[in-house]
Amino acid sequence: MIDVPDYYTILGVGRDATRQEISHAYRALMRSHHPDMEGRQAYGDKQEDELLRIMQAFNVLHDPVRRADYDRKLAAAAPIMIPVRKIRGIGAQSGPIIRVTPVRWESGPWS
């Protein structure tokens, strides 16, 4: 699985955010994290890394072509959910056995 950072979470916007919403979130985060703002004591590597993540997220999400490519990568990196069911062990085996098999829909009086 490819490790893709979630730029939407970094900027605090939804996946359906417009370019204007992305720009607004970026500017607000840059104002709050900027080292020249009053109240900022020491500017260390942690704050610098956070600023770089914010800038990278904006760089990708603000450009429509990069954003489409990023969304494809994000969809490819999402885990695929496979339905499983637990089948009880038969015989003298110790503990329950879990078999991963495709789920077959069964018909009967309960359906």
Backbone atoms as SQL, in Angstrom:
CREATE TABLE atoms (id INTEGER PRIMARY KEY, chain TEXT, resi INTEGER, resn TEXT, atom TEXT, x REAL, y REAL, z REAL);
INSERT INTO atoms VALUES
  (1, 'A', 1, 'MET', 'N', 0.824, -1.162, 0.000),
  (2, 'A', 1, 'MET', 'CA', 0.000, 0.000, 0.000),
  (3, 'A', 1, 'MET', 'C', 0.880, 1.240, 0.000),
  (4, 'A', 2, 'ILE', 'N', 0.495, 2.222, -0.773),
  (5, 'A', 2, 'ILE', 'CA', 1.234, 3.462, -0.885),
  (6, 'A', 2, 'ILE', 'C', 0.824, 4.377, 0.259),
  (7, 'A', 3, 'ASP', 'N', 1.829, 4.978, 0.916),
  (8, 'A', 3, 'ASP', 'CA', 1.552, 5.890, 2.014),
  (9, 'A', 3, 'ASP', 'C', 1.350, 7.289, 1.450),
  (10, 'A', 4, 'VAL', 'N', 0.092, 7.727, 1.375),
  (11, 'A', 4, 'VAL', 'CA', -0.255, 9.030, 0.815),
  (12, 'A', 4, 'VAL', 'C', -0.746, 9.915, 1.952),
  (13, 'A', 5, 'PRO', 'N', -0.118, 11.084, 2.167),
  (14, 'A', 5, 'PRO', 'CA', -0.605, 11.968, 3.230),
  (15, 'A', 5, 'PRO', 'C', -1.984, 12.517, 2.881),
  (16, 'A', 6, 'ASP', 'N', -2.782, 12.776, 3.885),
  (17, 'A', 6, 'ASP', 'CA', -4.131, 13.300, 3.662),
  (18, 'A', 6, 'ASP', 'C', -4.081, 14.823, 3.701),
  (19, 'A', 7, 'TYR', 'N', -3.945, 15.434, 2.535),
  (20, 'A', 7, 'TYR', 'CA', -3.833, 16.885, 2.436),
  (21, 'A', 7, 'TYR', 'C', -5.136, 17.582, 2.824),
  (22, 'A', 8, 'TYR', 'N', -6.258, 16.924, 2.627),
  (23, 'A', 8, 'TYR', 'CA', -7.529, 17.522, 3.017),
  (24, 'A', 8, 'TYR', 'C', -7.586, 17.722, 4.538),
  (25, 'A', 9, 'THR', 'N', -7.101, 16.744, 5.285),
  (26, 'A', 9, 'THR', 'CA', -7.081, 16.853, 6.735),
  (27, 'A', 9, 'THR', 'C', -6.083, 17.914, 7.187),
  (28, 'A', 10, 'ILE', 'N', -4.948, 17.980, 6.518),
  (29, 'A', 10, 'ILE', 'CA', -3.932, 18.970, 6.883),
  (30, 'A', 10, 'ILE', 'C', -4.501, 20.377, 6.763),
  (31, 'A', 11, 'LEU', 'N', -5.238, 20.648, 5.679),
  (32, 'A', 11, 'LEU', 'CA', -5.820, 21.978, 5.490),
  (33, 'A', 11, 'LEU', 'C', -7.150, 22.143, 6.219),
  (34, 'A', 12, 'GLY', 'N', -7.732, 21.046, 6.670),
  (35, 'A', 12, 'GLY', 'CA', -8.990, 21.118, 7.389),
  (36, 'A', 12, 'GLY', 'C', -10.180, 21.414, 6.491),
  (37, 'A', 13, 'VAL', 'N', -10.158, 20.890, 5.275),
  (38, 'A', 13, 'VAL', 'CA', -11.261, 21.084, 4.341),
  (39, 'A', 13, 'VAL', 'C', -11.819, 19.722, 3.931),
  (40, 'A', 14, 'GLY', 'N', -13.010, 19.727, 3.375),
  (41, 'A', 14, 'GLY', 'CA', -13.618, 18.494, 2.894),
  (42, 'A', 14, 'GLY', 'C', -13.108, 18.125, 1.513),
  (43, 'A', 15, 'ARG', 'N', -13.383, 16.907, 1.101),
  (44, 'A', 15, 'ARG', 'CA', -12.917, 16.441, -0.216),
  (45, 'A', 15, 'ARG', 'C', -13.621, 17.148, -1.362),
  (46, 'A', 16, 'ASP', 'N', -14.746, 17.774, -1.086),
  (47, 'A', 16, 'ASP', 'CA', -15.467, 18.500, -2.131),
  (48, 'A', 16, 'ASP', 'C', -15.247, 20.010, -2.047),
  (49, 'A', 17, 'ALA', 'N', -14.173, 20.431, -1.370),
  (50, 'A', 17, 'ALA', 'CA', -13.890, 21.860, -1.182),
  (51, 'A', 17, 'ALA', 'C', -13.545, 22.528, -2.513),
  (52, 'A', 18, 'THR', 'N', -13.958, 23.787, -2.639),
  (53, 'A', 18, 'THR', 'CA', -13.641, 24.563, -3.839),
  (54, 'A', 18, 'THR', 'C', -12.242, 25.149, -3.698),
  (55, 'A', 19, 'ARG', 'N', -11.733, 25.688, -4.800),
  (56, 'A', 19, 'ARG', 'CA', -10.407, 26.316, -4.762),
  (57, 'A', 19, 'ARG', 'C', -10.402, 27.496, -3.802),
  (58, 'A', 20, 'GLN', 'N', -11.517, 28.218, -3.740),
  (59, 'A', 20, 'GLN', 'CA', -11.612, 29.364, -2.849),
  (60, 'A', 20, 'GLN', 'C', -11.563, 28.908, -1.381),
  (61, 'A', 21, 'GLU', 'N', -12.251, 27.833, -1.052),
  (62, 'A', 21, 'GLU', 'CA', -12.214, 27.307, 0.319),
  (63, 'A', 21, 'GLU', 'C', -10.818, 26.811, 0.681),
  (64, 'A', 22, 'ILE', 'N', -10.140, 26.201, -0.275),
  (65, 'A', 22, 'ILE', 'CA', -8.775, 25.725, -0.041),
  (66, 'A', 22, 'ILE', 'C', -7.844, 26.908, 0.201),
  (67, 'A', 23, 'SER', 'N', -7.982, 27.954, -0.593),
  (68, 'A', 23, 'SER', 'CA', -7.145, 29.152, -0.411),
  (69, 'A', 23, 'SER', 'C', -7.404, 29.803, 0.936),
  (70, 'A', 24, 'HIS', 'N', -8.664, 29.886, 1.319),
  (71, 'A', 24, 'HIS', 'CA', -9.018, 30.499, 2.599),
  (72, 'A', 24, 'HIS', 'C', -8.412, 29.704, 3.760),
  (73, 'A', 25, 'ALA', 'N', -8.531, 28.385, 3.720),
  (74, 'A', 25, 'ALA', 'CA', -7.976, 27.541, 4.777),
  (75, 'A', 25, 'ALA', 'C', -6.456, 27.655, 4.824),
  (76, 'A', 26, 'TYR', 'N', -5.827, 27.710, 3.656),
  (77, 'A', 26, 'TYR', 'CA', -4.368, 27.832, 3.583),
  (78, 'A', 26, 'TYR', 'C', -3.909, 29.142, 4.226),
  (79, 'A', 27, 'ARG', 'N', -4.553, 30.244, 3.861),
  (80, 'A', 27, 'ARG', 'CA', -4.151, 31.541, 4.413),
  (81, 'A', 27, 'ARG', 'C', -4.350, 31.596, 5.929),
  (82, 'A', 28, 'ALA', 'N', -5.454, 31.028, 6.398),
  (83, 'A', 28, 'ALA', 'CA', -5.707, 31.023, 7.841),
  (84, 'A', 28, 'ALA', 'C', -4.650, 30.204, 8.580),
  (85, 'A', 29, 'LEU', 'N', -4.288, 29.047, 8.028),
  (86, 'A', 29, 'LEU', 'CA', -3.259, 28.218, 8.667),
  (87, 'A', 29, 'LEU', 'C', -1.891, 28.882, 8.624),
  (88, 'A', 30, 'MET', 'N', -1.574, 29.528, 7.520),
  (89, 'A', 30, 'MET', 'CA', -0.281, 30.211, 7.417),
  (90, 'A', 30, 'MET', 'C', -0.200, 31.370, 8.413),
  (91, 'A', 31, 'ARG', 'N', -1.307, 32.084, 8.587),
  (92, 'A', 31, 'ARG', 'CA', -1.307, 33.175, 9.574),
  (93, 'A', 31, 'ARG', 'C', -1.100, 32.631, 10.984),
  (94, 'A', 32, 'SER', 'N', -1.753, 31.526, 11.298),
  (95, 'A', 32, 'SER', 'CA', -1.650, 30.996, 12.665),
  (96, 'A', 32, 'SER', 'C', -0.328, 30.280, 12.933),
  (97, 'A', 33, 'HIS', 'N', 0.335, 29.764, 11.899),
  (98, 'A', 33, 'HIS', 'CA', 1.583, 29.028, 12.094),
  (99, 'A', 33, 'HIS', 'C', 2.829, 29.824, 11.722),
  (100, 'A', 34, 'HIS', 'N', 2.664, 31.027, 11.229),
  (101, 'A', 34, 'HIS', 'CA', 3.821, 31.776, 10.749),
  (102, 'A', 34, 'HIS', 'C', 4.727, 32.175, 11.909),
  (103, 'A', 35, 'PRO', 'N', 6.051, 32.048, 11.729),
  (104, 'A', 35, 'PRO', 'CA', 6.979, 32.330, 12.831),
  (105, 'A', 35, 'PRO', 'C', 7.055, 33.812, 13.219),
  (106, 'A', 36, 'ASP', 'N', 6.653, 34.712, 12.350),
  (107, 'A', 36, 'ASP', 'CA', 6.742, 36.142, 12.669),
  (108, 'A', 36, 'ASP', 'C', 5.533, 36.672, 13.433),
  (109, 'A', 37, 'MET', 'N', 4.539, 35.829, 13.639),
  (110, 'A', 37, 'MET', 'CA', 3.346, 36.270, 14.370),
  (111, 'A', 37, 'MET', 'C', 3.691, 36.476, 15.840),
  (112, 'A', 38, 'GLU', 'N', 3.008, 37.416, 16.465),
  (113, 'A', 38, 'GLU', 'CA', 3.232, 37.677, 17.883),
  (114, 'A', 38, 'GLU', 'C', 2.866, 36.452, 18.699),
  (115, 'A', 39, 'GLY', 'N', 3.588, 36.254, 19.762),
  (116, 'A', 39, 'GLY', 'CA', 3.305, 35.125, 20.642),
  (117, 'A', 39, 'GLY', 'C', 4.089, 33.878, 20.288),
  (118, 'A', 40, 'ARG', 'N', 4.732, 33.853, 19.137),
  (119, 'A', 40, 'ARG', 'CA', 5.545, 32.693, 18.766),
  (120, 'A', 40, 'ARG', 'C', 6.880, 32.809, 19.478),
  (121, 'A', 41, 'GLN', 'N', 7.184, 31.844, 20.306),
  (122, 'A', 41, 'GLN', 'CA', 8.435, 31.889, 21.052),
  (123, 'A', 41, 'GLN', 'C', 9.581, 31.364, 20.187),
  (124, 'A', 42, 'ALA', 'N', 9.867, 30.111, 20.330),
  (125, 'A', 42, 'ALA', 'CA', 10.966, 29.497, 19.579),
  (126, 'A', 42, 'ALA', 'C', 10.400, 28.825, 18.340),
  (127, 'A', 43, 'TYR', 'N', 11.079, 28.969, 17.250),
  (128, 'A', 43, 'TYR', 'CA', 10.655, 28.362, 15.992),
  (129, 'A', 43, 'TYR', 'C', 11.559, 27.176, 15.735),
  (130, 'A', 44, 'GLY', 'N', 11.036, 25.987, 15.932),
  (131, 'A', 44, 'GLY', 'CA', 11.846, 24.784, 15.809),
  (132, 'A', 44, 'GLY', 'C', 11.513, 23.979, 14.574),
  (133, 'A', 45, 'ASP', 'N', 12.118, 22.800, 14.520),
  (134, 'A', 45, 'ASP', 'CA', 11.930, 21.909, 13.376),
  (135, 'A', 45, 'ASP', 'C', 10.485, 21.429, 13.261),
  (136, 'A', 46, 'LYS', 'N', 9.819, 21.251, 14.402),
  (137, 'A', 46, 'LYS', 'CA', 8.444, 20.759, 14.373),
  (138, 'A', 46, 'LYS', 'C', 7.524, 21.768, 13.682),
  (139, 'A', 47, 'GLN', 'N', 7.678, 23.045, 14.029),
  (140, 'A', 47, 'GLN', 'CA', 6.858, 24.075, 13.396),
  (141, 'A', 47, 'GLN', 'C', 7.199, 24.210, 11.922),
  (142, 'A', 48, 'GLU', 'N', 8.466, 24.078, 11.595),
  (143, 'A', 48, 'GLU', 'CA', 8.888, 24.168, 10.200),
  (144, 'A', 48, 'GLU', 'C', 8.301, 23.022, 9.381),
  (145, 'A', 49, 'ASP', 'N', 8.298, 21.819, 9.950),
  (146, 'A', 49, 'ASP', 'CA', 7.711, 20.666, 9.265),
  (147, 'A', 49, 'ASP', 'C', 6.211, 20.868, 9.037),
  (148, 'A', 50, 'GLU', 'N', 5.534, 21.440, 10.028),
  (149, 'A', 50, 'GLU', 'CA', 4.099, 21.693, 9.887),
  (150, 'A', 50, 'GLU', 'C', 3.836, 22.717, 8.784),
  (151, 'A', 51, 'LEU', 'N', 4.641, 23.763, 8.725),
  (152, 'A', 51, 'LEU', 'CA', 4.502, 24.759, 7.659),
  (153, 'A', 51, 'LEU', 'C', 4.740, 24.130, 6.290),
  (154, 'A', 52, 'LEU', 'N', 5.735, 23.270, 6.193),
  (155, 'A', 52, 'LEU', 'CA', 6.022, 22.609, 4.913),
  (156, 'A', 52, 'LEU', 'C', 4.864, 21.697, 4.495),
  (157, 'A', 53, 'ARG', 'N', 4.255, 20.996, 5.460),
  (158, 'A', 53, 'ARG', 'CA', 3.100, 20.142, 5.144),
  (159, 'A', 53, 'ARG', 'C', 1.929, 20.986, 4.639),
  (160, 'A', 54, 'ILE', 'N', 1.703, 22.132, 5.274),
  (161, 'A', 54, 'ILE', 'CA', 0.607, 23.017, 4.857),
  (162, 'A', 54, 'ILE', 'C', 0.861, 23.533, 3.449),
  (163, 'A', 55, 'MET', 'N', 2.093, 23.948, 3.169),
  (164, 'A', 55, 'MET', 'CA', 2.416, 24.469, 1.835),
  (165, 'A', 55, 'MET', 'C', 2.311, 23.380, 0.775),
  (166, 'A', 56, 'GLN', 'N', 2.759, 22.172, 1.097),
  (167, 'A', 56, 'GLN', 'CA', 2.669, 21.060, 0.146),
  (168, 'A', 56, 'GLN', 'C', 1.211, 20.712, -0.141),
  (169, 'A', 57, 'ALA', 'N', 0.383, 20.696, 0.907),
  (170, 'A', 57, 'ALA', 'CA', -1.044, 20.396, 0.728),
  (171, 'A', 57, 'ALA', 'C', -1.699, 21.444, -0.174),
  (172, 'A', 58, 'PHE', 'N', -1.392, 22.703, 0.053),
  (173, 'A', 58, 'PHE', 'CA', -1.966, 23.759, -0.779),
  (174, 'A', 58, 'PHE', 'C', -1.479, 23.646, -2.219),
  (175, 'A', 59, 'ASN', 'N', -0.200, 23.364, -2.381),
  (176, 'A', 59, 'ASN', 'CA', 0.389, 23.233, -3.713),
  (177, 'A', 59, 'ASN', 'C', -0.315, 22.148, -4.521),
  (178, 'A', 60, 'VAL', 'N', -0.663, 21.053, -3.883),
  (179, 'A', 60, 'VAL', 'CA', -1.316, 19.943, -4.585),
  (180, 'A', 60, 'VAL', 'C', -2.802, 20.211, -4.799),
  (181, 'A', 61, 'LEU', 'N', -3.493, 20.672, -3.760),
  (182, 'A', 61, 'LEU', 'CA', -4.951, 20.797, -3.851),
  (183, 'A', 61, 'LEU', 'C', -5.416, 22.025, -4.622),
  (184, 'A', 62, 'HIS', 'N', -4.586, 23.048, -4.741),
  (185, 'A', 62, 'HIS', 'CA', -5.018, 24.265, -5.433),
  (186, 'A', 62, 'HIS', 'C', -4.968, 24.102, -6.954),
  (187, 'A', 63, 'ASP', 'N', -4.079, 23.259, -7.447),
  (188, 'A', 63, 'ASP', 'CA', -3.947, 23.022, -8.885),
  (189, 'A', 63, 'ASP', 'C', -4.892, 21.887, -9.295),
  (190, 'A', 64, 'PRO', 'N', -5.822, 22.127, -10.227),
  (191, 'A', 64, 'PRO', 'CA', -6.802, 21.087, -10.587),
  (192, 'A', 64, 'PRO', 'C', -6.176, 19.800, -11.130),
  (193, 'A', 65, 'VAL', 'N', -5.101, 19.901, -11.893),
  (194, 'A', 65, 'VAL', 'CA', -4.474, 18.700, -12.456),
  (195, 'A', 65, 'VAL', 'C', -3.801, 17.890, -11.357),
  (196, 'A', 66, 'ARG', 'N', -3.045, 18.559, -10.498),
  (197, 'A', 66, 'ARG', 'CA', -2.387, 17.849, -9.389),
  (198, 'A', 66, 'ARG', 'C', -3.416, 17.262, -8.432),
  (199, 'A', 67, 'ARG', 'N', -4.497, 18.003, -8.209),
  (200, 'A', 67, 'ARG', 'CA', -5.531, 17.514, -7.298),
  (201, 'A', 67, 'ARG', 'C', -6.200, 16.258, -7.847),
  (202, 'A', 68, 'ALA', 'N', -6.485, 16.226, -9.140),
  (203, 'A', 68, 'ALA', 'CA', -7.097, 15.033, -9.743),
  (204, 'A', 68, 'ALA', 'C', -6.159, 13.835, -9.632),
  (205, 'A', 69, 'ASP', 'N', -4.868, 14.060, -9.877),
  (206, 'A', 69, 'ASP', 'CA', -3.884, 12.987, -9.748),
  (207, 'A', 69, 'ASP', 'C', -3.790, 12.508, -8.302),
  (208, 'A', 70, 'TYR', 'N', -3.802, 13.456, -7.363),
  (209, 'A', 70, 'TYR', 'CA', -3.746, 13.118, -5.941),
  (210, 'A', 70, 'TYR', 'C', -4.976, 12.309, -5.520),
  (211, 'A', 71, 'ASP', 'N', -6.153, 12.718, -5.992),
  (212, 'A', 71, 'ASP', 'CA', -7.373, 11.997, -5.654),
  (213, 'A', 71, 'ASP', 'C', -7.342, 10.560, -6.182),
  (214, 'A', 72, 'ARG', 'N', -6.766, 10.371, -7.371),
  (215, 'A', 72, 'ARG', 'CA', -6.627, 9.007, -7.910),
  (216, 'A', 72, 'ARG', 'C', -5.686, 8.186, -7.030),
  (217, 'A', 73, 'LYS', 'N', -4.565, 8.786, -6.609),
  (218, 'A', 73, 'LYS', 'CA', -3.624, 8.071, -5.734),
  (219, 'A', 73, 'LYS', 'C', -4.273, 7.748, -4.395),
  (220, 'A', 74, 'LEU', 'N', -5.047, 8.686, -3.882),
  (221, 'A', 74, 'LEU', 'CA', -5.708, 8.480, -2.595),
  (222, 'A', 74, 'LEU', 'C', -6.729, 7.347, -2.697),
  (223, 'A', 75, 'ALA', 'N', -7.448, 7.290, -3.798),
  (224, 'A', 75, 'ALA', 'CA', -8.427, 6.218, -3.992),
  (225, 'A', 75, 'ALA', 'C', -7.727, 4.864, -4.149),
  (226, 'A', 76, 'ALA', 'N', -6.574, 4.849, -4.806),
  (227, 'A', 76, 'ALA', 'CA', -5.839, 3.599, -4.993),
  (228, 'A', 76, 'ALA', 'C', -5.223, 3.108, -3.685),
  (229, 'A', 77, 'ALA', 'N', -4.900, 4.037, -2.786),
  (230, 'A', 77, 'ALA', 'CA', -4.274, 3.662, -1.521),
  (231, 'A', 77, 'ALA', 'C', -5.291, 3.229, -0.472),
  (232, 'A', 78, 'ALA', 'N', -6.576, 3.480, -0.720),
  (233, 'A', 78, 'ALA', 'CA', -7.607, 3.111, 0.247),
  (234, 'A', 78, 'ALA', 'C', -7.697, 1.594, 0.335),
  (235, 'A', 79, 'PRO', 'N', -7.836, 1.089, 1.542),
  (236, 'A', 79, 'PRO', 'CA', -7.936, -0.377, 1.686),
  (237, 'A', 79, 'PRO', 'C', -9.232, -0.894, 1.076),
  (238, 'A', 80, 'ILE', 'N', -9.144, -2.070, 0.510),
  (239, 'A', 80, 'ILE', 'CA', -10.317, -2.707, -0.087),
  (240, 'A', 80, 'ILE', 'C', -10.950, -3.581, 0.987),
  (241, 'A', 81, 'MET', 'N', -12.219, -3.347, 1.245),
  (242, 'A', 81, 'MET', 'CA', -12.914, -4.107, 2.279),
  (243, 'A', 81, 'MET', 'C', -13.454, -5.398, 1.662),
  (244, 'A', 82, 'ILE', 'N', -13.057, -6.514, 2.240),
  (245, 'A', 82, 'ILE', 'CA', -13.518, -7.822, 1.786),
  (246, 'A', 82, 'ILE', 'C', -14.406, -8.399, 2.878),
  (247, 'A', 83, 'PRO', 'N', -15.646, -8.731, 2.564),
  (248, 'A', 83, 'PRO', 'CA', -16.516, -9.287, 3.604),
  (249, 'A', 83, 'PRO', 'C', -16.060, -10.692, 3.991),
  (250, 'A', 84, 'VAL', 'N', -16.053, -10.965, 5.286),
  (251, 'A', 84, 'VAL', 'CA', -15.675, -12.284, 5.784),
  (252, 'A', 84, 'VAL', 'C', -16.731, -12.754, 6.774),
  (253, 'A', 85, 'ARG', 'N', -16.756, -14.042, 7.028),
  (254, 'A', 85, 'ARG', 'CA', -17.632, -14.579, 8.053),
  (255, 'A', 85, 'ARG', 'C', -16.865, -15.605, 8.852),
  (256, 'A', 86, 'LYS', 'N', -17.230, -15.728, 10.089),
  (257, 'A', 86, 'LYS', 'CA', -16.558, -16.660, 10.984),
  (258, 'A', 86, 'LYS', 'C', -17.274, -18.001, 10.917),
  (259, 'A', 87, 'ILE', 'N', -16.488, -19.056, 10.715),
  (260, 'A', 87, 'ILE', 'CA', -17.035, -20.411, 10.663),
  (261, 'A', 87, 'ILE', 'C', -16.505, -21.152, 11.876),
  (262, 'A', 88, 'ARG', 'N', -17.399, -21.703, 12.640),
  (263, 'A', 88, 'ARG', 'CA', -16.985, -22.391, 13.868),
  (264, 'A', 88, 'ARG', 'C', -16.178, -23.643, 13.524),
  (265, 'A', 89, 'GLY', 'N', -15.191, -23.909, 14.358),
  (266, 'A', 89, 'GLY', 'CA', -14.347, -25.079, 14.164),
  (267, 'A', 89, 'GLY', 'C', -15.112, -26.373, 14.386),
  (268, 'A', 90, 'ILE', 'N', -14.786, -27.371, 13.601),
  (269, 'A', 90, 'ILE', 'CA', -15.441, -28.668, 13.708),
  (270, 'A', 90, 'ILE', 'C', -14.446, -29.637, 14.327),
  (271, 'A', 91, 'GLY', 'N', -14.911, -30.456, 15.232),
  (272, 'A', 91, 'GLY', 'CA', -14.048, -31.478, 15.803),
  (273, 'A', 91, 'GLY', 'C', -13.338, -30.995, 17.053),
  (274, 'A', 92, 'ALA', 'N', -12.190, -31.576, 17.306),
  (275, 'A', 92, 'ALA', 'CA', -11.463, -31.334, 18.546),
  (276, 'A', 92, 'ALA', 'C', -10.381, -30.268, 18.391),
  (277, 'A', 93, 'GLN', 'N', -10.555, -29.338, 17.501),
  (278, 'A', 93, 'GLN', 'CA', -9.549, -28.296, 17.343),
  (279, 'A', 93, 'GLN', 'C', -9.672, -27.296, 18.488),
  (280, 'A', 94, 'SER', 'N', -8.541, -26.786, 18.899),
  (281, 'A', 94, 'SER', 'CA', -8.570, -25.840, 20.010),
  (282, 'A', 94, 'SER', 'C', -8.769, -24.425, 19.479),
  (283, 'A', 95, 'GLY', 'N', -9.747, -23.746, 20.015),
  (284, 'A', 95, 'GLY', 'CA', -9.989, -22.357, 19.639),
  (285, 'A', 95, 'GLY', 'C', -10.766, -22.231, 18.342),
  (286, 'A', 96, 'PRO', 'N', -11.336, -21.052, 18.127),
  (287, 'A', 96, 'PRO', 'CA', -12.110, -20.829, 16.903),
  (288, 'A', 96, 'PRO', 'C', -11.197, -20.641, 15.689),
  (289, 'A', 97, 'ILE', 'N', -11.692, -21.049, 14.553),
  (290, 'A', 97, 'ILE', 'CA', -10.961, -20.889, 13.298),
  (291, 'A', 97, 'ILE', 'C', -11.679, -19.834, 12.482),
  (292, 'A', 98, 'ILE', 'N', -10.933, -18.962, 11.899),
  (293, 'A', 98, 'ILE', 'CA', -11.533, -17.960, 11.022),
  (294, 'A', 98, 'ILE', 'C', -11.048, -18.245, 9.614),
  (295, 'A', 99, 'ARG', 'N', -11.978, -18.521, 8.726),
  (296, 'A', 99, 'ARG', 'CA', -11.657, -18.740, 7.325),
  (297, 'A', 99, 'ARG', 'C', -12.090, -17.520, 6.542),
  (298, 'A', 100, 'VAL', 'N', -11.227, -17.019, 5.698),
  (299, 'A', 100, 'VAL', 'CA', -11.574, -15.882, 4.863),
  (300, 'A', 100, 'VAL', 'C', -11.986, -16.427, 3.508),
  (301, 'A', 101, 'THR', 'N', -13.266, -16.314, 3.230),
  (302, 'A', 101, 'THR', 'CA', -13.806, -16.789, 1.963),
  (303, 'A', 101, 'THR', 'C', -14.776, -15.743, 1.434),
  (304, 'A', 102, 'PRO', 'N', -15.052, -15.767, 0.158),
  (305, 'A', 102, 'PRO', 'CA', -16.073, -14.846, -0.349),
  (306, 'A', 102, 'PRO', 'C', -17.421, -15.156, 0.292),
  (307, 'A', 103, 'VAL', 'N', -18.174, -14.140, 0.551),
  (308, 'A', 103, 'VAL', 'CA', -19.494, -14.327, 1.165),
  (309, 'A', 103, 'VAL', 'C', -20.477, -14.734, 0.086),
  (310, 'A', 104, 'ARG', 'N', -21.161, -15.835, 0.313),
  (311, 'A', 104, 'ARG', 'CA', -22.202, -16.279, -0.601),
  (312, 'A', 104, 'ARG', 'C', -23.533, -15.993, 0.054),
  (313, 'A', 105, 'TRP', 'N', -24.362, -15.289, -0.643),
  (314, 'A', 105, 'TRP', 'CA', -25.675, -14.981, -0.099),
  (315, 'A', 105, 'TRP', 'C', -26.543, -16.214, -0.208),
  (316, 'A', 106, 'GLU', 'N', -27.110, -16.602, 0.892),
  (317, 'A', 106, 'GLU', 'CA', -27.919, -17.798, 0.936),
  (318, 'A', 106, 'GLU', 'C', -29.395, -17.413, 0.992),
  (319, 'A', 107, 'SER', 'N', -30.216, -18.234, 0.392),
  (320, 'A', 107, 'SER', 'CA', -31.656, -17.988, 0.465),
  (321, 'A', 107, 'SER', 'C', -32.271, -19.032, 1.373),
  (322, 'A', 108, 'GLY', 'N', -33.383, -18.696, 1.935),
  (323, 'A', 108, 'GLY', 'CA', -34.078, -19.612, 2.831),
  (324, 'A', 108, 'GLY', 'C', -35.243, -18.920, 3.467),
  (325, 'A', 109, 'PRO', 'N', -35.834, -19.563, 4.450),
  (326, 'A', 109, 'PRO', 'CA', -37.016, -18.973, 5.080),
  (327, 'A', 109, 'PRO', 'C', -36.681, -17.704, 5.872),
  (328, 'A', 110, 'TRP', 'N', -35.422, -17.470, 6.227),
  (329, 'A', 110, 'TRP', 'CA', -35.018, -16.302, 7.009),
  (330, 'A', 110, 'TRP', 'C', -34.835, -15.061, 6.155),
  (331, 'A', 111, 'SER', 'N', -34.801, -15.199, 4.823),
  (332, 'A', 111, 'SER', 'CA', -34.549, -14.026, 3.966),
  (333, 'A', 111, 'SER', 'C', -35.814, -13.353, 3.523);
